Amino acid sequence: QFLASSSKWLQLHGLKRNKLSLSQILSQIGFQHRKGYVTTLGKLVASRYADGLFPQYKKAQDGTVYNLTAKKELILHFVDCLMGAIELYKQRIEWLTSESRQIFGVIQEQCIIIVLDFGTASPAEFDVCRDAICMVLVEQVTQISKFNLIRVARVLMKWEPKSTPVSEHTVKSAVTWLWKLDHMTAASHTSSAEALLEAMSDEAVSS
């Protein structure tokens, strides 16, 4: 799987090391058009020797002008590097918006509790919700350290008394527990808040 942290992901794929920001590329394919302070004139004066000798690029962000000196081969090298970086970003976006991550985002914490509030879902919706929870258990919870499930109800239903270490056995146990839940269970107006407070009371949990 891709790393959840974007900065680590960028470093992993060499995008920072390969210097592919606009300023970094410009510094490698040309040089900055400088201005110097002329005492006798009392103002900044730009050198003019490069005018007409080199193509120039002006950065929209700060107005800095660069004289471009690179040969075609070097330009094409950076085109290839940038196209490769774009492809990596596309892959990461596709990964971030696929399967359980499309619903739950990327779980980065190592110890979590999932609070299940099915509300007044129909039987079909109830099954869809359980499918989604199973998906996140198999795809993401298997990558962390500890977890638990709490269902919102008049009397809270917990898969385990407290967060439990992740293993193939515990994930399968949680999936089995999930599919044994009744469709409808009595709940009060405060049940959701009570379930969240119960989840937060587990000192090991970070999310």
Disulfide bonds with the S-S distance in Angstrom:
none
